[in-house]
Amino acid sequence: MRDRIAAPRLRRRAGFVLALVLVLAPTGCSARPATTVSDDKTAALLQVVLASTTSTQDSGLFSVLIPAFEKAFPQYELKVIAVGTGEALKLGENKDADVLLVHSKAAELEFVAAGFGVSRKDVMYNDFLLVGPASDPAGVKGSRGAVAAMLALQEAGSAGKALFVSRGDKSGTNTKELKLWKAAGITTPTVAANKWYLSTGQGMGETLKVTAEKGAYTLVDRATYLATKDTLPHVVIVFDRDQGLLNQYGVIVVTGAKNAAGGTAFSDWITGAQGQKVVGEFGVTKYGQQLFIPNAR
């Protein structure tokens, strides 16, 4: 009697287990766990890390450059790290970036010669400006060349009539400033030795704010100045339009980059017709002039 009762129970349990297995089994040999559309999209994007300067960031260039590149190459997501040129080059050395967009040509050529970069190409240029208070206590306006302007700043500073604010961050702008002092035959000023010489160790935007607060002078690229001048009405151009103030930008693909294909794609794109068009048109409608002049060969 017990055996007759147990047998149906065993059959019912076996049937339940079989049904459960059939329900949970995949419907085909190609079946895989379900994923959301957003998961698929994220997985499909390959991130390209671009180390660039605070001047390109502060000018607003990346607000148009990033979407234009990603539209041309939808498989890539461009991530920008905005630092000084010196730090951007260091990121390249450490392979923490795939491609660089910087503006210190001598340092860039050394970077490539040392084997850290595959290639370097000209991309665009603008110029540096000396800006300061409208009263111009150093008498920089009307200087006959950049050398004379730097001499005027040094003389006024030594006489206690003016202050100069340096970025002091080994950026392309800081490198240009140091070259200008040297070209003028002036021993490089330091915070310790020269009371009129200040250093922020920060990007261009923050350095301009300090310049305004101190009623001082500084060196700035034209693009960043035009993009921020409305917020700093007391900082005006006191000297520009000199060959010695040329500001050339270059693009470098990093040797052994984590995403070498993406870095190369960006380099080719920004030096090609599409990228050069984006660079050349940026800022024209808003400022009535080009902030960067494309000059890729």
C-alpha positions in Angstrom: 0.0 0.0 0.0 2.9 2.4 0.9 4.7 1.6 -2.4 1.6 2.3 -4.4 1.2 5.7 -2.7 4.9 6.6 -3.0 5.1 5.9 -6.7 2.6 8.6 -7.8 4.3 11.1 -5.5 7.7 10.5 -7.1 6.2 10.8 -10.6 4.6 14.1 -9.7 7.9 15.5 -8.3 9.8 14.4 -11.4 7.2 16.1 -13.6 7.5 19.3 -11.6 11.3 19.4 -11.9 11.2 18.7 -15.6 8.8 21.5 -16.2 10.9 23.9 -14.1 14.0 23.0 -16.2 12.1 23.6 -19.5 11.0 27.0 -18.3 14.4 28.2 -17.2 16.3 26.7 -20.2 17.4 29.1 -23.0 15.2 29.2 -26.1 18.1 28.6 -28.4 21.9 27.9 -28.5 22.6 31.5 -29.2 20.7 33.0 -26.3 22.5 35.3 -23.9 21.5 37.3 -20.8 19.3 40.2 -21.6 21.0 43.7 -21.6 19.5 47.1 -21.8 20.0 49.4 -24.8 22.1 51.8 -22.8 24.4 48.9 -21.7 25.0 47.9 -25.3 25.7 51.5 -26.3 28.2 52.0 -23.5 30.0 48.8 -24.3 30.2 49.8 -28.0 31.9 53.1 -27.4 35.7 53.2 -27.3 37.0 56.0 -25.2 39.7 58.3 -26.6 41.6 60.2 -24.0 42.8 63.7 -25.2 45.2 65.6 -23.0 45.0 69.3 -23.9 45.6 72.7 -22.5 43.4 74.9 -20.2 43.4 77.5 -23.0 41.5 75.3 -25.4 39.2 74.3 -22.6 38.6 77.9 -21.3 38.0 79.3 -24.8 35.1 76.9 -25.2 36.6 75.2 -28.3 35.8 71.7 -27.0 32.1 72.5 -26.8 32.1 72.3 -30.6 35.1 70.1 -31.2 33.9 67.1 -29.1 30.4 66.6 -30.7 31.8 67.2 -34.2 34.5 64.5 -33.7 32.0 62.0 -32.1 29.5 62.6 -35.0 32.2 61.8 -37.5 33.4 58.7 -35.4 30.3 57.5 -33.5 32.3 54.5 -32.3 34.4 56.7 -30.1 33.8 58.8 -27.0 36.3 61.7 -26.6 37.4 62.4 -23.0 39.3 65.6 -22.5 41.8 66.2 -19.7 42.6 69.9 -19.6 45.9 70.8 -18.0 49.0 72.8 -18.8 51.1 71.6 -21.8 53.9 70.4 -19.5 51.4 68.2 -17.6 49.8 67.0 -20.8 53.1 65.9 -22.1 53.7 64.0 -18.9 50.4 62.3 -19.2 51.5 61.2 -22.7 54.8 59.8 -21.3 52.9 57.8 -18.8 50.4 56.6 -21.5 47.5 58.1 -19.6 46.4 59.8 -22.8 46.0 58.6 -26.3 46.5 61.9 -28.1 47.7 65.4 -27.2 46.6 68.9 -28.4 49.2 71.3 -26.9 51.1 74.5 -27.7 54.8 74.4 -26.9 56.4 73.3 -30.2 60.0 72.9 -28.9 58.8 70.7 -26.1 56.5 68.8 -28.4 59.4 68.0 -30.9 61.5 66.8 -28.0 58.6 64.6 -26.8 58.4 62.9 -30.2 62.2 62.7 -30.6 62.4 60.9 -27.2 60.0 58.3 -28.6 57.0 59.2 -26.6 55.0 60.4 -29.6 54.4 58.7 -33.0 54.0 62.0 -34.9 53.4 65.7 -34.4 51.3 67.9 -36.8 50.5 71.6 -36.8 46.8 72.1 -36.2 46.0 75.8 -35.6 47.4 79.0 -34.2 46.4 82.3 -32.6 48.5 84.8 -30.7 49.4 85.8 -27.1 48.4 89.1 -25.6 49.8 91.2 -22.8 46.7 92.3 -20.8 46.4 94.6 -17.8 44.7 97.6 -16.3 43.3 100.2 -18.6 45.5 102.9 -16.9 48.6 101.0 -18.0 50.9 102.1 -15.2 53.8 100.2 -16.9 53.4 102.2 -20.1 53.3 99.0 -22.2 50.9 100.4 -24.8 52.8 101.6 -27.9 55.9 99.5 -27.2 57.9 98.8 -30.3 57.9 95.0 -30.1 57.4 92.3 -27.5 61.0 92.8 -26.1 60.3 96.5 -25.4 57.0 95.5 -23.7 58.7 93.1 -21.4 61.4 95.6 -20.5 58.7 98.1 -19.6 57.0 95.6 -17.3 60.2 94.8 -15.6 61.2 98.4 -15.1 57.7 99.4 -13.7 57.6 96.3 -11.5 61.1 97.1 -10.0 59.9 100.7 -9.4 56.8 99.4 -7.5 54.4 100.7 -10.1 53.1 97.4 -11.5 52.5 93.7 -10.8 52.8 90.8 -13.2 51.0 87.5 -12.7 52.5 84.3 -14.1 50.8 81.0 -14.5 53.9 79.3 -13.2 52.6 75.9 -14.2 55.0 74.8 -17.0 52.1 75.3 -19.5 52.6 76.5 -23.0 51.7 80.0 -21.9 54.2 79.9 -19.0 56.9 78.6 -21.4 56.2 81.5 -23.8 56.4 84.0 -20.9 59.8 82.7 -19.9 61.1 82.9 -23.4 60.0 86.5 -23.6 61.9 87.5 -20.5 65.0 85.8 -21.9 64.6 87.5 -25.3 64.5 90.8 -23.5 67.7 90.0 -21.7 66.0 89.9 -18.3 66.9 87.4 -15.6 63.8 85.2 -15.1 61.8 86.8 -12.3 60.9 84.7 -9.3 58.4 85.2 -6.5 61.2 85.0 -4.0 63.4 87.6 -5.6 60.8 90.0 -7.1 58.0 91.5 -5.1 56.2 92.6 -8.3 56.1 89.0 -9.7 53.3 86.7 -8.7 52.6 83.1 -9.6 49.3 81.2 -9.5 50.3 77.7 -10.5 46.9 77.5 -12.1 45.2 77.5 -15.4 44.5 80.6 -17.6 41.0 81.3 -16.4 42.0 81.4 -12.8 45.2 83.4 -13.5 43.1 86.0 -15.3 40.9 86.3 -12.2 43.9 87.0 -10.0 45.2 89.5 -12.6 41.9 91.4 -12.3 41.8 91.3 -8.5 45.4 92.6 -8.3 45.2 95.2 -11.0 48.1 93.4 -12.6 49.4 92.4 -16.0 49.6 88.9 -17.5 50.2 86.9 -20.7 47.2 85.2 -22.2 46.1 83.5 -25.4 43.7 85.5 -27.5 41.0 82.8 -27.5 40.8 82.6 -23.7 40.8 86.4 -23.4 37.9 86.9 -25.8 35.9 84.1 -24.1 36.3 85.6 -20.6 36.7 89.4 -21.2 33.0 90.2 -20.4 33.5 88.8 -16.9 36.7 90.8 -16.4 36.0 94.3 -17.7 39.0 95.9 -16.0 41.5 93.7 -17.8 42.2 95.1 -21.3 44.7 94.4 -24.1 47.8 96.6 -23.7 50.0 94.9 -26.3 49.5 92.5 -29.2 50.1 91.9 -32.9 53.8 91.0 -32.7 55.5 88.1 -34.4 57.1 87.1 -31.1 53.7 86.4 -29.7 52.7 83.6 -32.1 50.9 80.7 -30.4 51.1 77.5 -32.4 49.2 74.3 -31.5 50.1 70.8 -32.5 48.6 67.3 -32.2 50.6 64.3 -31.2 49.6 60.6 -31.2 51.1 58.9 -28.1 53.4 56.0 -28.8 51.9 52.7 -27.4 48.6 54.5 -26.5 45.9 52.3 -25.0 43.6 53.4 -27.9 46.1 54.1 -30.6 43.5 53.8 -33.4 41.3 56.3 -31.7 44.2 58.7 -31.1 45.1 58.4 -34.7 41.5 59.0 -35.8 41.4 62.2 -33.8 44.8 63.4 -35.2 43.7 62.7 -38.8 40.3 64.3 -38.3 41.4 67.6 -36.7 44.1 68.1 -39.4 41.7 67.1 -42.1 39.1 69.2 -43.9 36.3 68.5 -41.4 38.3 69.3 -38.3 39.9 72.3 -39.8 36.5 73.7 -40.8 35.3 73.4 -37.2 38.4 75.1 -35.9 38.2 77.9 -38.4 34.5 78.7 -37.8 34.7 78.6 -34.0 33.9 81.9 -32.4 33.4 83.9 -35.6 29.7 84.4 -35.1 30.0 85.4 -31.4 33.2 87.4 -31.5 33.4 88.6 -35.1 36.8 87.0 -35.6 38.5 83.6 -35.6 39.7 82.5 -32.2 42.0 79.9 -33.8 43.3 79.9 -37.3 43.6 76.4 -38.9 47.0 75.8 -40.5 47.4 72.0 -40.8 49.5 71.1 -43.8 
